[in-house]
Amino acid sequence: IYELIKWRKSNQNTTFHQRPIVKPGQRIKKGDILADGPSMDHGELALGRDVLVAFMPWKGYNFEDSIIISERLVRDDVFTSIHIEEFECIARETKLGREEITRDLPNVGEELISNLDESGIIKIGSFVKPGDILVGKVTPKGETTLTPEEKLLRAIFGEKAKDVKDTSLRVPAGIEGIVIDTKVLTRKGLEKDIRAKQKEDELIAKLLRNQADILEILKRNLITKLSKILEGEKAVKDLEKEGDIYIKKKEPFTFKLLDSIPTPILLKLKDVVPASKKEIVSELLEAYEKRRKEITEEYEAKINKIKKGDELPPGVLKIVKVYVAMKRKLQPGDKMAGRHGNKGVISKVVPIEDMPYLPDGTPVDMILSPLGVPSRMNIGQLLETHLGWACKELGKKIAKLAQDYQVESIKSLLKEVFSEDEYERLVEGKSDEEIIELDKGFIDGIPIATPVFAGAKEEEIKKWLKLAGLNPSGTTVLYNGMTGEPFKEPVTVGYMHMLKLHHLVDDKIHARSTGPYSLITQQPLGGKSQFGGQRLGEMEVWAIEAYGAAYTLHEFLTVKSDDIEGRAKMYEKLVRGKNFLEGGMPESFRVLTKELQGLCLDVELIEE
């Protein structure tokens, strides 16, 4: 029995998911592939998708390796991927008391906790967006002095001072999706909450179901083997227990009879079979009983492990993990590549009707820049494009012949396409029905492999293009989707294997107004992970100087950077409705003077 992996998070936050490709009743042998994993198609590596590409400029949108895609790729989810993010909330033992995971949060509106269950953990299936609470948590805080207003309110409403603060786990910016799973880890010796018990019961029920299935299959195999061995034989005496007779003397052994006997009684079958079969039946029953005990012990150990508490680091009471799944459709800013180092960023998603189309009316899926080929000399991408087009068109041709049941025409076409050995292996001596069945695998295009030293030669590609009824140069007239007029020059068109890379615009986009500052220099931090600002380097300073924008530059280098007093004054002036910039001393200058003083150089600013 093989258990498939379903919707597991990979280290890259992508989805690891397996799906079966065999059906019940199908005959299989050793080495056959039973299930496809991620990036697989019928047991073969398939990292991307085959799309119809054209090499041509289009309104300047494929300048500098940009890629233009058709809306079809977005609409039909051709490159849509599912990503799973894990968020963790830890409840610790603090000096002031224990942190608690709860639904009862101070000063939080009902709408924010509407998706939390009674344990304070978000329900599975909830749609979450930035700022939503995933796990409610409160932390004890020290005695705080109340403001006069708060004292008055407490006096009026008689409310006791809450001595906890809200430290809930919230969804960070840029994450929007559905909660697909939660895990609750509780320290040994602590009582589990309702959610943890529910999760535990679910896991145990699943394990018990699996155990029952395995034992059922094991018993079914045993009975099948026994019924074959005992075919035509009769019982030498009654098989009974506590007055109940399960097999009568001289009763013939059948699959139905053996299947109706409970497992503990079935183990005594060796006492009622003929002497000639006793040894083989005993061996089978012993092997079955040994395996049955192994499985039972294995599952008991698994269940005990779940029932025990978890080994958590010192000071940690509980860890809650929440998994959020997101669908990422293709959009401008995402990075794509072919298999020849020909990478680029999507610049525009164009409606299907506006894309250039072939003479038969098929719109292309993707437009690549022709300037990306000559200077880099990766001509493989063009050969791949030609070969892909030839394979696809030959597949269409074969599908049409198969529809009209023209077996002889199919045979002669396949003889042209395949080498003699391949033709003999696939086609020779097959009936008409078998050939039509074989052709079903070719409808989407003839599958081919071009290994490193035995790849397709240029002449072979030209031959295939001719066979498919295409121009041997691999180009065709394309029509402008907006005007319907043909483009001036013929365009290289074909099928290329394109991949979506793990550089998605959703993960990279970032903006900041005010945020954290560095302790020493008092300048904003850098990078998306720290919610930092964009660095204004020397070259940017030169650009601003070139425009003579002195006040803008002054603002950038003082109040927007590390002038602490200036920042406070600026805010004060904005609040009062005045707008006047007064830059002070940047903190980084003070840091420099202190560092020089550390080198025994007494530098000080003499302010007049």
N, C-alpha and C positions, 0 to 999 in steps of 0.2 A: 504494500500500500504506500503510495507516494502522496504526501500532503503538499499541496501547492502553496506558494507564498502569495498572499493577496495584499495589495495596497501597503507595501512596506516602504518606509522612508529610507532613501539611500543617503550616503554621506554628503552628496551634492544637493540634498533636499528634493531630488527628483523621485519618481515613483518606481518601485521595484514590484512588478506584478506578473504572475504567470497565468496562462490560460491553456486549457487542454486542446489538443488538435486531433484527438482520436475519439471515436464514437463507441457506445456500448455495442458489443457484437462484432466489432472489427477484429480481424486476425492480425496479431503483431508478433514479431520475432525479436530476438536479442539485438540490441543496437538501434532499434527504431526509436524515433523521437515521439514522446508522449505529449509534451507541453512546450509552448513557446514562452520564453522569458521576455524581458524588456529588450528592445532593439533587435527583435528576431522575427522572422517570417518563415514558417514551416522549416524550422531548424537551421535557417541560414541567417548570417549577419545582415541586418538591414537597419543601418543607423539613420538614414534619411528617407526621402521620398523622391520618386522619379517625376520630374515636372517638365513641361514643354517650355523651352527657353528660346529667346531670340537675342542675337548679338547686334545691337543697334543703339544709337543715341536717341533719347526721347525727351525733348523739351529741357534738356540739361539736368534732368533729375537723376541721371546715372553718372554724374561728374565724380571723379576720384573714387571709382569702385563702388559707388552706391548701387543699390538694387531696387528695381521697381517691381512690385508684385501685383497680381490680379486679386480682386476682391474674392474670387472663387476660393483661393487658398485659405482665406479667413472664414468665409461662409461655411465651407465644407469641412472645417477643422482639420485641414491636411497637415498643418504643422503645430496644432494645438497640443500643449503638454500640461500634465498635471504635476503640481509641486506640493510637497508636504512640509510645513514648518512646525518645529517643536518648540513649545514654550514651557518654561519650568518655574514653579513657584515653591519656595522653600520656607517652611515654618520652623523657626529656631527657638531655642531656650535663651532668653536675654537676661541681663542683670536685673531688669525691672519686672521680669515675669515671662510667661510663655506667649509667643505669637500664636494667633488662633486663625484657623481657616473657617470662615463663617459667612452667612448671608447678611448678617446684621451689621451693616457698615454705618459709621457716623457721617451725617451730612451728605448722603448719597440718595438721589431721587429714585423713585420706584421703577421708572422706565429703564434705568441702568442695570438694575438687578433682576429684571423680569425674566431673563433667560437663565438665571442661576437656580440650581435645585436647593433643597433644604440644607445640604452640606456646604453650600457656597461655591460649588463647582459648576461650570457651564454645562448645559444639557447637550448631548450629542445631536447633531443635525441643525444646530443654531447657525444662522448666518451672522458673521461678525465683521466689523469694519474698524478702522483705527480709532482708539479711545475707548472701545467697549471693554467691559470687565470680563476676564476669563476665569479668574479665581479670586474670590473675596477674601481679604486677609486683614486682620487688625493687629497692631503692635502696641504694647503698653508704652506710655510716654511719662516722663517725669512730671512733677507738680509744675503747673504753668500758672503764671499770674494772669488773672482775667482783666480785660479792659473794662472801663466803667459801663460801656454799653452792654457787654455780656453779663456783667453783674446785675444790671437792671432787668434784662430779659430773664435771667435765672430767678430773680426775685418775683417777677410777675408770673411766670409759668411754672415756677417751682421745680425746674428741671435740674437734676443732679449733674455735676460736671463730669463729662465723659473723659476718662483718663486713658483713652486709646486713640491712635491715629490710623487712618485708612492707608494701608500699604499694598493694595490689591495689585494683582498682575493684570496689566491692560494690553490690548493689541497695539503693537508699535505702528508707526507710519508706514504706508506702502503695503500693508497686508490686508487682504479682503478675501474671505473665503468661508468655508463650512467646516465646523468642528466634526472630525470623523472619529476621534477616539480620545479617551483620557486614561491616565494611569495614576493610581494613588498608592504611594509607598509609605507604610507606617512603621515606626520603630518598634522593635520587639518589646513586648510588655505593655504597650499602649493599646487602649481599646480602639477598634476600627470604627470609622464613621459609617453612615448608611451607604454612601456611595462606594466606599471601599468594600463593604460586605456584598453589595450588588455585583460589583466587578468580580469578586472572588467566586460568588455563586455561579456567575456566567461562565468563568473559566473552568470551574470544576464540572459543570454540566456538559461543556464542550468535550472535556477530556473523557468523561464517562460515555458520551455518545461515540467518540472515536474508538474507545476500548470495546464497546459492544459491537461496533461494525467489524473491527479486526477479528474478534472472537467468532463472530457469525461467519465471516469468510473462511476462517481457519476450519470451523466445523463443517462447512459446506464442502471444502476440499477433501476433508477426511471421509465424509459420507460418499462423495463421488468415487474416491479410490476404493473404499470398502465394497460399494455396490458392484464395481467392475470385478473385483477379486472374488466376491461371493456369488457371482451370477450363476443361477441354476442350482445353487447349494441350498440345503434345508437345515434348520436348527436341530441339533441332536438332543436338546432338552429345553424345558421352559426357561425363559429369562424373567426372573421375578424378584420383587423386593417388597417386603412387608405385605405380602398377600396380593399385591398388584402384579398381574402377568402382562409383560410388554411384548414378548415373543413366545408363541406356543411351539411345542415340540412338533417337528416335521413341517413347520411353516416356512415357505421359501423366502429368502432374503431379497427385498426390493429397495429401491432408493426411497420410496414413499414411507415404507415401514421403518427404515433406519433413521429417516429424518424426523419421525414422530417421537423418537426416544430421547428423554432428557440427557444432558451431557454426563452427569455422575453415573447413570445406569449404563450408558453406552460404553463406559470404560470396562464393564464386566462382560462385554460381548465375546471375548476370547474363550470364555467357559462354555459357550453354546455352539461354537462353529465346529465343523468337522476337523478331525486331527490333522489332515493334510494342509489345512489353511491356518492352523493355530499359530504357528511361528510368525508368519508374515503379518497376520492381524495384530498379534501382540506388539511387534515392532512399530507398526503404524500407530497404535494406541499410545504406546510409551512416548514416541516422538511428539504426538499431539499434546499429551498431558504436560510434557516438559516445556514445550513452547507456550502452552496456556498459562503455566505458572510464571514463566519469565515475563509475559505480557502483563499479567495481573500485578506482579511485584513492581514492574517498571511504572505502571500508571499509579499505583499506590504511593510510590516515592514522589511522583510529580504532584499529586494532590496534597501530600503532606508539606511539600515545599511551598505550595501556594498558601496553605493555612498558617504556616509559621510567619512571623513578622519579617521585615526586611532589615538587612545590615546597612545602617545609614551612618554617615560620618558623625563624630562626636558633636553634641550640641544641636543636632538636627532631629526634629520630632516627626516631621512629615514632608514628603515631596509630592507635589502634584504636577503631572506632565499633561499638557494639552496639545493635540495634533490638529492643525488646521490645513485643509486641502484647498488649493487654488487652481483655477483654470487659467492658463496663460495663452491667450491668442496671439497670433503674429501681429506686430504693429511697428510703425516707424521707430527706428532706434534699436531694434533687435538685430543681432548679428547672425549672418548666415555664411555658409561656405560650401564649395564643391569639394572634390577629392584631389585637387591639384594645388592646394594652397591659395585658391582664388576666393579669398574672403571679402566680405563687404557688409555694409549696414543698410537696412531697408530705409529708403527715403520717402516713398509714397505708396499708398495703396490705391490703385486705380479701379474704378468700376469696370466690370467685365465688358460692357458695351463700348468702352473707350479704348480697350487694349487693341493693339494691332492684331489682325486675323489672317489666317491662311486662305488660299483660294477656295477651299471647301467650307469656309465660314468658322473654322475652329479658332477661338481667340487664344493667344499664347498666355502662359501662366506667369512668366517672369521675363523681364528685360535686363540683360547684363551689358556692361560697357565694353565695346570692342577694343577700347584702348588698354584694357587690362591684360590683353593677350600678347601683342608683339614685343613690348619692352621686357616682359618677364619671361618670355619664351617657354611658357608651359602649354605647349601645343596639344598635350594630352586631352585637355578639356574640349578642344574642337573635335578631335577624333572620337571622344566619348559621345559628344552631341550627335555626330553623324551616325555612329553605330546604333545609338539608342533610337534614333528616328527610323532607321532601316528595320530594326527588330520590331518596333511598334507597328509599322505599316505592313510588314510581312504577316504579323499576327492578325491584323484586320483582314488581309487578303485570304488567309487560311480560314478565318471565321466565316467569311462570305461563301467560300467553296464548300465548307462543311454544312452550311445552312442549305445549300442547293444539292447536297449529297454527292458531290463530284469527287469520288474517292481517287480515281486515276489522276485527275489534275492535282490533287493534294500530294499524291505520291511523287509525281514528277517535280513538283515545287520543292518538296522536302529533300529530294535527291540532289537538287541544285544547291540547297541551303546547307545540308549536313555533309560531313566527310563520309567516305565509303564505310568506314568502321562504325561510325555513329548511326548511319542510315541502316546498316545491317542489324545493329543492336535494337534500334527503336521500331523500325518499320517492316523489315523483311519477314515474310511469313505470317503477318498479322491479318486477321479477318477485317472486313470493312467496318464492322461495329467497333472493333478494338482501335482502328485508326481514327474513327470519328471521336471516340472516347479520349484518345491521346491528344487530339487537336484541341480539346477543351482546355488543356493546360497552356496552349499557345495563343489563346484568344486575346489576352492582354499584352502580347508580345512574346517573341521567342526568347527564352532565358539563355544567356550566354555567360561565359567566364573568359576573361582575358588575363591569364597569369603573366608574371613578369617577363619571362623569356619565351613565352609561347602566345603572345598577344595577337590580336587581329592585325593583319598587314593592311597597308593603304589600299592595295589592289582588291583585297577581300572586301573591305568596307565599300569600295566603289561598286563591286559586283553585287553586293547585297542591296545597295541603294537602287541599282538598275532593276534587280529582281522585284523590288517593292514598287517599281514604277515611279521612282523619284529621280530628280536631277542628280547625276553622279557627283556634281560639285558640292552637293549638300546644301545648296541655297535655293530659295524660292521667292516668288513675289509676295510681299506682305502688303496688306491694305490698311490704311489709317482708320482706326475705329471711330474717330471723331468726324471725318469728312467722307469716308468710304472710297477715297482715291488711293490708287496704288502708290507705294513709296518709289522714289526714283530708281534706286538700285536694288538688286536682289539681296536678300538677307539670309545669313546662316541661321537655320532653325533646327531644333532637334530636342531629344530627351536627355536630361542630365540628372545625375543623382545629387540632390542638394540636401545639406544638413543644417539643422538649427543649432547654433552654438550656445553654450551656457553663459552668454553675456547678454542678459535681458535688460531692456531699458527700465523696467519696473524696479529692478534691484539697484539701479545706478542713479536714478533721478533723485535729486536732493536740493533742498532750499532752506535758508536760515534767515531769521530776522535778528532776534537777540537770543543768546544761548550761553553755554558755559565758556569761561575764560581760563587761560593757563594761570596757575598760582604765581609763578615767578615773574613772567613778562607781562601778565595781565592782558595778553593778546588772545583773540578767539582761538579755540582749538581747531584742529584740521581734520577733515575726513567725515564721511557720512556716519560711520559707527559712533563717533563722539558728538554728532550734531554740530559739526564745525563750520567755519566760514571758508570762503575761497581766498587763497593767498594772492595778495597784490604784489607781484614781484618787481624786479628792477625794470623789466621790459615794459610792464604795464605803466610804471611811473614815467618812463620815457615817453610813452604814447600820450599820457595826460599832459606832460610838460610840452610836448609838441603842439598841443592845441592851446597852450597858454591858460589851461583851466586851473588857476592857482588856488581858488577857494575850494573847488572840488577836491583837489589833491590834499589841501590842508585838512579837510574833513576826513578824508580816507586815512591819513597818517596820524591823526590825533583821536578825535572822539569816536570814530568807527573802529579804532584799533585799541590803543592801550593808555589813553589819557583818562584816568579814573575820575578826576574832578570834573573834567570837561564833559564826560558822559552824563554825570549827575546833573550838571548845569543845563546841558542840552535838553534833558528830559523835563527839567523844571520849567524851562522856557517854553517848550512845546505845550506843557500842561496849562501855562498861563496865557497861551495864545500869542506869544512873541516868537519871532524866528530870527535869532541872532547867534552866530557862531563865535565862540570864544575859546580857542584852543589853549591848553595849558602845557605842562611838561609831560612828555610821554614817559611811561613807566620804564620802557626799555632803556632810556637814557640813564635813568637812575641805576638800573641793573649794571650798565656799562661802567658807571663811575665806581660802583661798589666792587666790581670785578677788578678794576684798575687799582683800587685801594688795597685789594687782596694781594696785588703784586708790588705793594709798598710804593705806589705812585699816588701822591696825595692830590687827586683831582677833585675840585669842587666847583660848583657853579656859583659865582658871586652875583647875586641878583641885586640890581641897583634899585 
